[in-house]
Amino acid sequence: MRLHQGKPFEAGYQAITELDGKHSEMLMDFGILKLAAGMEFTDEKPLERVFVLLYGEIEVELDGKVIRASRPTYTNDTIWSINLPKNKAVKLRGVAQDSEVAVIRTENDKDFAPVVRAGDDVVEEVRGRGFMNEAGTRIVRTAQDIRLSPESNIMFGEDMHYPGKWSGFPSHSHAQPEIYFYKFYPENGFGLLRLGDEGVLLEHNDTVLIEPNKVHPQVAAPGYAMYYLWVIRHLDGNPYIKPDFDPQYLWVEQPGAKYWPEA
């Protein structure tokens, strides 16, 4: 399901999915927090929380200490995030004139120490090289998964698409619900996603809700860089480990695969 934003986010927190409200089937609160300089946002919800700085500069006040985070761009700069257990109150304060933070919350009774993930803590790699005529080349940043953060019920990271490139192909799916949040550079760009048997238009600030077991490969328009934040909610007793690939498309990754009929 595509949730089209259509206009810039307003100051403050805008809920996109809610554990106990709209789109609760995603099993997560997900929303965007816009902070101007000096603006504050307090979160005391009894849930596991992840705050991902998309761009800007903020202060995070936690346990009597202040952590300052800066991220000039989501295109060229890696993730800055903080993951909190359910028993920690936190206050975020805007430092830059305009900062944007993705907020993710879900149920998790495990107790763990708050964790900042940034810089070398984030696994950054270029995927897609060497096959499909480089059609799937992109930057992937993984901040949390079952290996990096076994205490968490939230897996997340980012893809930064080069213009005209694909991700999620060969087509794959998984049993866990997933959320994609998009940005484009320039902002009038677009992409296209296959969600199950439907085609979905992707535009700046859109969110897509991916139901379990639906394939979701996607492509960015030529000339436009496509960014998306991906968030997967581990299921109790069934955490996300790896995707299930549609076997009919796996041939494209085989050595010597031919992508054009011979004369």
C-alpha positions in Angstrom: 0.0 0.0 0.0 1.3 3.4 -1.0 0.8 6.3 1.4 1.4 9.5 -0.6 2.6 12.5 1.3 2.2 15.1 -1.5 3.6 18.1 0.5 6.4 18.8 3.0 6.0 17.5 6.5 4.9 20.1 9.1 6.8 20.9 12.3 6.4 18.2 15.0 5.6 14.6 14.7 3.5 13.1 12.0 2.3 9.5 12.5 2.2 7.3 9.4 1.5 3.9 11.0 0.3 3.2 14.6 0.6 0.1 16.7 -2.9 0.7 18.1 -4.4 2.7 15.3 -4.0 3.1 11.5 -2.1 0.4 9.7 -1.6 -1.6 12.9 -0.9 -4.7 10.8 2.6 -3.3 10.4 3.2 -4.0 14.1 5.1 -0.7 14.4 4.6 3.0 15.0 6.3 4.8 12.2 6.4 8.5 11.6 8.5 11.6 10.7 9.6 14.2 13.3 10.4 17.6 11.9 12.4 19.8 14.3 13.3 23.5 14.0 16.2 25.0 16.0 15.2 24.9 19.7 12.1 22.8 19.2 11.8 19.8 21.6 10.1 16.4 21.4 9.8 14.1 24.4 9.1 10.3 24.1 8.2 8.2 27.1 6.2 5.5 25.4 6.8 2.0 26.9 8.0 0.6 23.6 11.3 -0.1 22.0 12.2 2.9 19.9 14.6 3.8 17.1 15.3 7.4 16.1 17.0 7.7 12.7 18.4 11.1 11.8 17.6 11.6 8.1 19.3 15.0 7.9 20.1 18.0 10.1 21.6 18.4 13.6 19.9 17.4 16.9 20.6 16.9 20.5 19.4 13.7 22.3 18.9 14.1 26.1 19.0 10.7 27.8 19.9 9.7 31.4 21.0 13.2 32.2 23.5 13.3 29.3 23.2 15.1 26.0 24.3 13.5 22.8 24.7 15.7 19.7 24.2 14.2 16.2 24.8 15.7 12.8 24.0 14.4 9.3 24.2 16.9 6.5 22.6 14.6 3.8 20.9 11.2 3.4 22.5 10.9 0.0 26.2 10.9 0.9 26.4 10.6 4.7 25.8 7.3 6.5 23.2 6.6 9.2 23.0 8.1 12.6 20.5 6.4 14.9 19.8 5.6 18.5 18.0 2.5 19.8 16.3 2.6 23.2 14.5 0.0 25.4 11.0 0.6 26.6 12.0 1.9 30.0 13.9 5.0 28.9 12.5 8.5 28.5 14.2 10.6 25.9 14.1 14.2 24.7 15.1 15.3 21.2 16.0 18.9 20.5 16.5 20.6 17.2 19.9 22.4 16.6 19.9 23.1 12.9 17.1 25.2 11.4 15.6 22.1 9.8 16.1 18.5 10.9 14.2 15.4 10.1 14.0 12.2 12.1 12.3 8.9 11.4 10.7 7.5 14.5 10.1 3.7 14.8 8.5 2.0 17.8 7.4 -1.5 18.6 6.7 -3.9 21.5 9.8 -5.5 23.1 10.1 -6.6 26.7 13.9 -7.1 26.5 16.0 -4.7 28.5 19.2 -3.5 26.9 21.5 -0.5 27.1 20.7 2.4 24.7 22.8 2.0 21.5 24.0 4.7 19.1 24.7 3.4 15.7 26.7 5.6 13.4 29.9 5.8 11.4 31.8 2.5 11.4 28.9 0.8 13.3 26.9 0.9 10.1 27.6 -1.8 7.5 27.9 0.1 4.2 28.4 -1.8 0.9 27.9 -1.5 -2.8 25.6 -4.3 -4.0 24.8 -5.5 -7.5 28.2 -5.3 -9.1 29.2 -7.8 -11.7 25.8 -9.1 -12.9 22.6 -8.0 -14.7 24.8 -5.5 -16.6 25.1 -3.5 -13.4 21.4 -2.8 -13.4 21.1 -3.4 -9.6 24.2 -1.4 -8.5 23.3 0.6 -5.3 24.6 1.6 -1.9 23.2 -0.4 1.0 23.6 0.7 4.7 22.6 -1.7 7.4 22.3 -0.4 10.9 20.4 -3.2 12.7 19.7 -6.8 11.9 19.5 -10.1 13.8 23.3 -10.3 13.9 24.2 -6.7 14.7 21.4 -6.2 17.2 19.9 -9.5 18.5 18.3 -7.7 21.4 16.1 -5.6 19.1 12.7 -6.4 17.4 13.5 -3.8 14.7 15.8 -4.3 11.6 16.5 -1.3 9.5 18.8 0.3 7.0 18.9 2.4 3.9 19.3 2.0 0.1 20.7 4.8 -2.0 19.9 4.1 -5.6 22.0 5.4 -8.5 19.7 6.8 -11.1 18.0 4.2 -13.3 19.0 1.3 -11.1 17.0 -1.6 -9.4 16.9 -3.1 -6.0 15.1 -6.1 -4.6 15.6 -8.1 -7.8 15.6 -11.0 -8.3 12.2 -10.6 -6.8 12.0 -11.6 -3.1 9.6 -11.6 -0.2 9.5 -12.5 3.5 7.1 -13.3 6.2 7.8 -10.2 8.3 6.0 -6.8 7.6 8.2 -4.1 6.2 8.0 -0.3 5.7 9.7 1.7 3.0 10.1 5.5 3.2 11.4 7.4 0.1 13.2 10.5 -0.9 14.4 11.6 -4.3 17.2 13.9 -5.6 16.1 16.1 -7.2 12.8 16.0 -5.4 10.5 15.8 -8.5 11.9 12.4 -9.3 10.0 9.1 -9.1 10.4 5.4 -9.1 8.3 2.3 -9.6 7.8 -0.7 -7.4 6.2 -4.1 -8.0 4.2 -4.9 -4.9 2.8 -8.4 -5.3 0.8 -8.2 -8.6 0.4 -4.4 -8.5 2.6 -1.5 -9.8 3.2 1.3 -7.3 4.3 4.9 -8.1 7.0 6.2 -5.7 7.5 9.9 -5.1 9.4 12.1 -2.6 8.3 11.5 1.1 6.0 8.5 0.1 5.7 5.5 2.4 5.0 2.0 1.2 3.6 -0.7 3.5 4.8 -4.2 2.5 2.5 -7.0 3.7 4.1 -10.4 4.4 5.0 -12.6 1.5 4.6 -10.0 -1.2 7.4 -9.5 -3.7 8.8 -5.9 -3.9 11.5 -5.2 -6.5 11.8 -1.5 -7.6 13.6 0.9 -9.9 14.5 4.6 -9.9 13.9 6.8 -12.9 16.9 7.8 -15.0 18.5 11.0 -13.8 17.1 10.7 -10.3 18.8 9.3 -7.2 16.3 7.4 -5.0 16.8 6.9 -1.3 14.7 4.7 0.9 14.7 3.8 4.6 13.6 0.2 5.1 12.3 -1.1 8.4 11.4 -4.8 9.1 9.6 -5.9 12.3 10.9 -9.3 13.5 8.1 -11.7 14.3 8.2 -13.5 17.7 9.9 -16.8 17.0 10.5 -15.9 13.4 13.0 -13.1 13.0 14.0 -11.9 9.5 17.2 -13.7 8.5 17.1 -13.8 4.7 14.5 -13.3 1.9 12.7 -15.9 -0.1 13.5 -15.4 -3.8 11.1 -16.1 -6.6 13.0 -18.9 -8.3 11.9 -18.0 -11.9 14.2 -14.9 -11.8 17.3 -16.4 -10.2 18.9 -17.1 -13.6 19.8 -13.4 -14.0 22.5 -13.8 -11.4 24.1 -16.9 -12.8 27.6 -16.6 -14.4 27.4 -16.3 -18.1 23.7 -15.3 -18.1 22.7 -13.9 -21.5 20.4 -10.9 -21.4 19.9 -10.5 -25.1 18.9 -13.1 -27.8 21.7 -14.1 -30.0 21.3 -13.3 -33.8 
